[in-house]
Each structure stands twice: as structure tokens, then as C-alpha cells.
Amino acid sequence: MASITSVRLARLLGSWRHGGPAYAELAERLRLLSVDGRLPDRTRLPAERDLALTLGLSRTTVAAAYGRLRDLGALTSVRGSGSYVVLPGGPALPAPDASGILDLTKAAMPAAGVVEECYGRAAAQIGAELGGSGYELLGLPRLRVAVAEHFTRRGAATDPEQVLITTGVQHGLSLIARALVAPGDRAAVEQPTYPHAMDTLLAAKARLVGIPVSPGGWDLEAAEEAFAAASPTVAYVMPDFQNPTGASLAPEGRERLARLAERHGTLLVADETTALLDIRRGPLAPLAAWSPTSVTLGGLSKLAWGGLRIGWIRAPRSVLARLAQARPALDLGTPVFEQLVAAELLAREDLLVAERRTRLAAGLDTLTGALAEGFPEWRFTQPDGGMAVWADCSPLSSSRLVVAAHARGVALTAGPRFGFDGAFEHRLRLPFTASPEELADAVAALRAASTSRSAGPADAPLITV
Ligand SMILES: Cc1ncc(COP(=O)(O)O)c(C=O)c1O
């Protein structure tokens, strides 16, 4: 079972004091860390004495905080072994979609209009596949061709042999971490970044190094320093409509990052999950056009539908061979039917891009309009695309706001979930993927939450996508 040191926990806690009783505020923040996944279920907390010393508190205060968590069923103590966080309510299953909560922890949209038709077309084709074994470790040849064409069209010439089909982008990321990252390796990630990428790299026992990014763009000077100090084995980046900042890396930045990685022998892993969610930026060639040795992750979860679970990896052949070799320990291929649907969808890429643009532009307009009215003191940059606004909600604490908003029927992810070491306490990711009505309701609920004292967080774990 995992444990956490008092120093690391102190970093995760960030700025948690807000003028109330210390034991209650400490308990509340620990509970949020557990619910949003920063403290995985069954993590052993530091001994009361250690944590008290690190936080500059009395042991009685920490004991009272742990006691409160025990009363809430959020902590269990085993004599002689320590105290472990547990998700309240026992089984750690995420809340189902229809739990009556407006779930803005997921930046995701309902299926695009053309998806159902493509399922129908695939149904007419599946018969022809049934004579084969169905085990396609690399993916259905027809889909590999369609994905290669997708890259070539966008400016990175690609051969189908450079493509491996995965069961969503997250699966591709797990495969990359398993095959290409060894325990103790340094892995550079943007700060802030997509939380499950951090989780995946940490699960592979990588040590994370930050590349600062904000809605204004990447701090490539800092990246140069970080690479020089750590020579990371891999660098995971989102060059297009970065999640959560919405920033895009300009062509000169792509060139600079590619050369930086080359100098340090770092494998660049570009996640293009959000690359085609363009509202008003215009197309940019994939990072792979500047860095032929890089690996690219992509998929249809945001462009078409998350329920399809189709993604892909584009990589140099030698890297792809390593990934193919490592895959059977994880799974033996992606469902054939969904691959047929995906090939149909990729033939309609322009239609999908246009549909998403219309929906996202309307969501962005509503959200930023409501925010400007409800929170004139918040600062944010209008992204050119992507799925979310990364708002600066100073002086409010985003962790507290998230707790209070949940009590008003809106689930959001607090800023620190996108960083490591407790950063981003004054940042809130606000997805604009929901309908305009839902977004207006969400901002109204946030407004009410911002003037209230907080209530307890959700009992079910939150999955941030
Ligand atoms: C940047 C990024 N990568 C990967 C994923 C997961 O994608 P998939 O649903 O294809 O596994 C998400 C989902 O939100 C994401 O935002």
C-alpha cells in the first residue's frame, strides 16, 4: 500500500488555512485530496507527530483532524500500522453519469451527430471481419491507413506502419509509460497538465519535472533549464489547446522544443486529444512535423465520442515495435467493431470539426459572458479552442470553492489536481463542453458557492477528463 511523507503531504496540502479552526480545515483539505484522487484510496498518512512538526501545528490539532476524518468514515487507523485514507462510503466507484449532479469534472461532450450513422455503417461491414481471428494487436489495417492519412493531411507524412490503434488515448499513454519509462526515470510534464498523465507516469515510478505553461503559452526558458538539470527520459506535452490552459504552442515553439528534446535525448510524447477542437486558431501541423522521432497520441474521444474508446499512437517504427511487444501484457487489441466505426468517422473529419466548433464556440461565449458578469474580479484568457477556461479565481481558494459548489449540485475539479505539490490553488478549470443552459446554471451555482461557507465534498471519487 502507498504511503506519503509529511513533507510531500504538506506540499499537496498547499495553502489550506482560511481562518477557521485548524483541525477542521486540515480535515476538509485531506478529504478533498482523497476524493479528487491526489491521495489515492488506502494511502497511509504520516504519523500525527511527523505531520504536526512539518506543518508547525500541535499534535493535538493533527489528532483532532484525523479524528474528524475517522468520524466521517474517511480515515481508518490500524493499531501498529498507521492511518489510511479511505473513500467515504466504502467502495471506490466513481459516480455514474446520471447522479443528479452537473458534472464539470469531465471536459467531454455527447456524441457528435454523425456518430450514430457511422455505427450503422460499421454494422453493415462487421460480417466481413468475422472470418478472421479478431486479434489485431496493431489495429485494423483499414483504420491504420485512415489514421496515417489523417496525419499526412495535417502536415506530418505518415506510413500506416507507424500507427498502432489503442483503446482510447489514456490506454496509449499507459502503454507508452509501461514500455518506455523505467522506475526512477525523469519525466517532464507541463505544469499544469492532464491529471491522469501525471498519475500514469507516477504509476510507472517516474520522477516528474515541470515545464511551466499558462494561457499565455509555454515558458521555454524554464523548460531549457529543467531539461539541462534533469535530462528527462520523456516529455509529455499537449501542443494544441493544452488541457487545462487552452494554450497552443506556436511553430517557433514547436521547433525549439523539438531541438531541446533532441539535444537531451528526450523522447517527446505529444498528446493530440484536443488538437482538432479549434474555434478560431486555424490549423497547425503536428509536433511530429518538427520532431520525426517523437511519439504522438491521438483519438476520437473529444472529436466524436468518449464512449467509442478509440485512440492511436504514431511513432517511428522502432518505437512502435517496442510498444507492440509490450502490449500483450496489457491487452490483446482494440474491439474490431469500434475500429470500423472510427474509420467511418475519420472519413468525416471535416464534418466533426465543424460540428464541435459550433458547440464549443457557443459554450465558450456563454461561459465567459456569465463569468464576466458573476465574477468580474476573476481573470482569464479566452482560449482559441479546446474545452476549458483556466480561470484565476483569486483571492478565492479553488479547493474550497469546489467543495461548496458540490453542495449546490455542480462538480468541478480544483486547480491543484492539475499540478503537483499543491500549486494552482487559485486556479479553476471550467470546461465549456456542457450546453449553454447548463453552463449558465453552473456559474450561478458557483456564485452562490463563493459566498457560502463550505460543505463536505462528494463521497464518490471524481474522474477528471
Ligand atoms: C489531454 C487528454 N489526454 C487524454 C485523455 C483521455 O482520452 P481518452 O478518452 O481517449 O482515453 C483526455 C481526456 O480528457 C485528455 O484531456
PDBQT file of the ligand as one rigid body, heavy atoms in Angstrom, charges set to zero:
ROOT
HETATM    1  C1  LIG A 501      -5.232  15.591 -22.711  1.00  0.00    +0.000 C 
HETATM    2  C2  LIG A 501      -6.024  14.337 -22.608  1.00  0.00    +0.000 A 
HETATM    3  N1  LIG A 501      -5.446  13.160 -22.906  1.00  0.00    +0.000 NA
HETATM    4  C3  LIG A 501      -6.126  12.017 -22.828  1.00  0.00    +0.000 A 
HETATM    5  C4  LIG A 501      -7.453  11.989 -22.439  1.00  0.00    +0.000 A 
HETATM    6  C5  LIG A 501      -8.163  10.675 -22.381  1.00  0.00    +0.000 C 
HETATM    7  O1  LIG A 501      -8.613  10.361 -23.650  1.00  0.00    +0.000 OA
HETATM    8  P1  LIG A 501      -9.403   9.028 -23.989  1.00  0.00    +0.000 P 
HETATM    9  O2  LIG A 501     -10.818   9.252 -23.565  1.00  0.00    +0.000 OA
HETATM   10  O3  LIG A 501      -9.266   8.886 -25.462  1.00  0.00    +0.000 OA
HETATM   11  O4  LIG A 501      -8.754   7.916 -23.251  1.00  0.00    +0.000 OA
HETATM   12  C6  LIG A 501      -8.091  13.185 -22.124  1.00  0.00    +0.000 A 
HETATM   13  C7  LIG A 501      -9.474  13.195 -21.689  1.00  0.00    +0.000 C 
HETATM   14  O5  LIG A 501      -9.971  14.171 -21.212  1.00  0.00    +0.000 OA
HETATM   15  C8  LIG A 501      -7.356  14.390 -22.216  1.00  0.00    +0.000 A 
HETATM   16  O6  LIG A 501      -7.916  15.567 -21.930  1.00  0.00    +0.000 OA
ENDROOT
TORSDOF 0
